[in-house]
Amino acid sequence: MEHVAPGDLLARADVVSLHARVTPETSGFVGRDALARMKKGAFLINTARGPLVDYRALYDALVSGQIGGAMLDTFAVEPVPPDWPLLQLPNVTLTPHIAGASVRTVSVAAEQVAEEVRRFLAGEPPLNPC
């Protein structure tokens, strides 16, 4: 495994996939500068959080061909407005914040909820209190 600086990673990667939480340091992380550093034709995937990306800069990078495409599952505003410019681009795939909702994920979640209800009815403490 090779450790590289973020700028080097952006310049070398064919696919950049975001998995960070939103913090003051990560908000807008993928903006004009980051997109300009990305390898020409690379793809951006954001299944983390919408505020990580500057969507106006992303639109410009997609239209200009700086990056080849984007797959977005989260947005700064949800649901996105019907006139959102990214909806018009052929090199963008959008999902409504469900990228992680596989059949297995939904099944596991349902099993966990059922177990918590069973434990509550039996007077047992919850496994996952919130």
N, C-alpha and C positions, 0 to 999 in steps of 0.2 A: 504494500500500500504506500502510495506517495502522498505526502502532505503538500498542498499547494495553496498559495494565496488566493482569495476570492476572485481577483481580477484575472489571474492565470487560469483558474478553473472556468470562468465564463468564456475566455478566449479559446479554450481547448475542447469544451464539452459539446457533444452533438445534441444532448438533451439536458436541460436544467429543470430539476424538479424541486419545488419548494415544500418544506416540511416544518418551518419555524413557527413559533408563537409570535403574536404581535407584541412588540415591546417598542420603546422609543428608538432603540437601535435598529430594529428590523422593519419598522413602518416605512413604506416607500423604498425598501431595499432594492427592488427591481424598478428603477427609474430610467431616465434617458441615458445616464452614464453607464449603468450596468448593461442596458440593452445595446448600446453602441459597442461595448466590449465583447458582447457575445459573438461567437463564431457565426459567420454569415451562413444563413440557412438553418441554424439550430432551432430547436423547439423548446418552448417554455411550458411547463406543467405546474399549475397551482391548485393543489388540493388541500392546502393549509388554511390560510386566512386571506380574505380579500385585500385588506390594507397593506399587504406586503408589496403590492404591485401598483405602479402609477399607470392607470389604464389609458390615459391620453397618450402617454409615451409609448405604451405597448401598441396602441392602434397605429401610431406613426411608424413604428418599427416593422409592423406587419405589412402595412401598405407599401412601404419603401422596399420591402424584400430583405431588410437587414436580418430579420429572423424568418424562418420558414413557416412557422405556425405556432399556435398556442392551444392548450387544452386547459380550460378553466372550470373549476367546480365551486369556487367561492368568489364572492364579489364584495366590493366595498358597500354596495347597496343591494339588498336582496328583498324582493325579486328585482331583477334589472328592469329598467324602463323599456317599454316596447320599441322606442326609437333609439336605443343604445347603439352607437356606431359599430361596436364589435359584433353585433348580431348580423350585420350585413356582409361580413367577410367570409370568403370560402375557406380560408386557412385557419379558422378558429372552430374548435369544438367546445360547446358549453353544456354542462350538466347542472341540474338544480340542487347543488350541494348534497349529492347522493353517491359520489364516487366510491365511498366505502361501504355502500349498502348492498353487498353481495347477498345471495341467498343464505350463505353460511353466517354472515354477520347478523342478519335479521333473525335467524333461528337462535343463535347464541343469546342475543339480546332478549328475545321472548322467553327463553329458558331461565335467564337470570331474573327477569321480572317475576315469572311464575314462582321461582324459588323464594324470592323475597316475600311475596304474598303468602306462600305456605308457611314461612317462618313467622310472619306477623300473626297469622291465625293460630299458630301453635304456641304463641307466647314466647318465641325464641328471638334473640337479638338479631338485627339485620347483619348481613355479610358486608353490605356496601352502604353504610349510613351516609346521608348527605345533610 
